[in-house]
């Protein structure tokens, strides 16, 4: 295809509608509760799959949720993802990574954390979806309060026409104690129920939401396998550093070409399988 053989070319899916964050901050765009809840459902479905493979994302945020031409949501940026299926990783104090506004309190305080850190980040995404507000400017957290989320301020900012169940679900996700937060499978069930009872708007009138799979592990094994190998390489590099020290966010693991190409195809398959949950919308005008 290319005469130039000295460079590696990555062919990726074009995402014409940008990120969920860019959609939410564009106040000229009317976003129905039906569409907002669908975005939440699709994100929860992707995260339920990741957690079923023992993968923790660690940087879930609205800026890492992409919208394709049919407004289907796709989770991206797995640069900080880790596989949690080994005793070494579970018992090892993981480094503080992520983006401040979406980080769980236990992460910001340097405590041990697990999959429920992703649930907290998802809760912040729900807050964004509900209020369309910029988190940094409207929901300040500080060390004096152990980085707790200001729930009452959120309640006051939530629009009156927002489904009450969606507000309560967001509050459950941002609970201070990780054990009080729901799992993504529980979230997926509740969000699907919210979505189904909302009236269909003109944009989504041709779409129906299929039930969540009972067993999310039925999807491809390839992505988790690649991330597991990525994690093993990170551990080998980290082992040469001081004890309890892991790779920081600025460090990048470089794949050789034979390893990179299978990962590209496996991620493409992953995206394709997640996108089958909804019937496609007509192409935008």
N, C-alpha and C positions, 0 to 999 in steps of 0.2 A: 504494500500500500504506500509506503514511504521510501523514497530513494535514500534519504538520510538515515543511516543505520547507527549513527553515533549518539543518538538521543532516545530516551524512552518517552513514549507518548501515552498519556492516560485519557481514555475516552469515557466520559461520565455523562449521566443523564442531565439534560438541561431542565432547570427548575425556574420557569418563567415568572412565578408569582412570589418569589422571595421567601422570607421567613414569616413565621406567625407574629413575631415582634413587629415587623414592618407593616403587617396588615392591621394589627391592633392600634398602632400609633397614628395611622392614617384616619383621622376623624372624619374625613369626607366620605369614607366608606361605611355604609350601614351593614352591621353584622348581626344577623338574627341569632337568637338563642339556640335555634336548631343547628346552625352552622358551628357556633361556639362549642356546643356539647359534642358535636361530631368530631371536632378537632381533638377534644379531650379524650373521647373514646378511642380514636386511632392512636394517639400517643400512649394511652394506657395499655392498649393491645400490644404495641411494640415492646413496651417495658415489661409486660407480663411474659412475653416470649424470652426476652433477655434474662430475666430473673429465673425462668424455668431452666435456663442453661447455666445458672450460677454466675452470670455476668452482671456486674454492677457498672452502670454508666459513669457516674461520678461527675458529670458536667451537664446534667439535664437542665435546659432553659429554653425560653421561647425563641432565642436566637439560633438554637440548634434544632428547631423544628421547621422543616421545609414544606412548602406548598407547591404541588405540581399544577399543571394547567387545569386540572379538574378539582383543584382545591383539596386534594387528598394529602394528608399529613405524613411526613416521613422523618424519622429521627436520624440525626446525623452526628458527626464528630465523635468517633470512638477512640480518640487519641489518649484519653485517660481511663478507658475501660479496663477492668480487671476481672479475672476469673477467680471466684471465691471457693473453689471446690477442693482446695488443698489445705491440710492442717497448717502448713507453713504460712500460708497467706492469712488464714483465719486468726492465727495466734500472733502474727506479726503486726506491730503497730503501723498502720498505713499512713502515708504522708498526707498533709493537708493540701488537697487539690480541689479545683472547681472554680466557680465564680461567686464572689462574696454574697451578692443579693439572693442567690439561690441555694447557698450552702446550708446544710443542717447545723443546728447548734453544736451537736457533738463533734462535727468535723471542725468547726471554727475554734472549738475549745481544745483541740488536739487530743480528743478521746478516741477510743476504738469505735468503729462504726461498721455498719453492714448495709444490707439492701434497703433498709428503711430510710437511709440518707437520700436515696433516689426518690422515695415517696415524699419526703419533705420538699425536695426540689420541684416535684410535680405539683405539690400544693401551691407553691409560689406561682407556677405557671397557671394554675386555676385562678389564682388571685388576679393575675394579669388578664386572663380571658374574661373574667367577670367585670373588673373595673376599667380595663384598658389603660390603666395608669402605669407610669414608670416606677418600678419598685424602689430604685435608689432615692428618688425624690419624695416619695410618699409614705414609705414604710421603713423607717429607720430602726435598726436593731443595734444594740450596744452591749459591751461586755458586762456592764453593771447589771443588766437583766439576763445575763447568760445567753445573749443573742436570741431571746424569745421573740416570736413574731407578734406584733401588736394587733391582736384579734379584734378588739373593740373598734379600732380605727378602720379596720377592714369592713366590719359590719356597717359602719356609718357611711362608707364610700360605695358600698354595693348598690347598684341601681334597684329601684323599687320593683321593677318588672322581672328581676332575675329570679329564676326558680329557687325557692328556699332550700330545696334539697341540694342544689349545687353549691350554695354558700356553706351549708353545714359540712358537706363533703370536703371542701377546701380547708375548713377549720380542722377537721379530723386529720388531714394530711400534715398540717403544720404544728401538730402537737409537740410540746417540748420533749416528752419521753418517747423514744422510738417505738417501744412496745405498744403504745396507744395508737399508733398510726396503722391504717389498714394495709393489706397487701394489694398488689396490683390486680390480682384476680378478683378480690373483693371490690376494688374500685371499678373494674371493668363491668361487673354485674350491675352495680348501682348506677354507673354512668349510662349504660345501655338502657336501663329503665327510664332514666330522666330523658334521654334522647327520644325514646319511643312515644312518650306521652306529649311531647311538644308538637304544636301544629306545624305542618310542613309549609315552608315558605316557597315563593316562586322560584328561587334559585335551586332548591333541593327537591322540588316536587317530583322529579323523575327518579329519585334515589330511594333505596330502602337499605336498611342496615341489617346485615346478616348476623345471626347469633354468634356469640364468641365461641371458639372451639373449646370443647371440654378439656382437651389435652393439648396445650400449646407446644408441647415437646414434639408434636408430630411434624413440625416444620423442619427444614434442612439442618443437619448437624454441622455443616461446613463452617459457618460463621463462628460458632463457639469454638470449634477446633482451632481455627486460625488465631482467634483471640487468646486461646490457651497457650498456643506456641509463642505468641507475642509476649504473654505474661511470663513464660519461662525464660525468655531471652532477657526481659527486664530484670528478673530475679538474679540471673547470672551476672549481669552488669552491676546490680545493686550489691551483690555479695562482696564485691571488691571494695565497697565503701564502708563507712563506719556502721556499726550495728544499729538497727532500727532506722536506717536511712534508705529511702526508696527514691526512684527517679523523680525529679521535679518536673513541672509541667513544661518547662522550656526545652527539655531534652527529648529528642525524637529518635525512635527506633527505625533504622533504615532496613528495608527489605531488599534482598537481592531480586533480580528480575524473575527467576524461576518461582520464587515465593510470592512475588507481588501479583503476577497475573492470575493465579488461582484465587487470591483474595478479592481481586476486582470482580471476577465472575461470581464468586460466592455472595458478595455483597449485593450484586445486581439481582441474583436469584432471591436473596432475602427481601429486597425492596419489592420485587415483583410479587412474592407470596403474600406480603403484608397488604399490598394494594388490592388484592382480590376480595377484600372484605366488603367493598362497596361497589355498586354498579357505577360506571363512569358517567360523569356529567357531559352534556354536549360541549364541543369546543367553544371557548370564549369568543365573543365577536371581535 
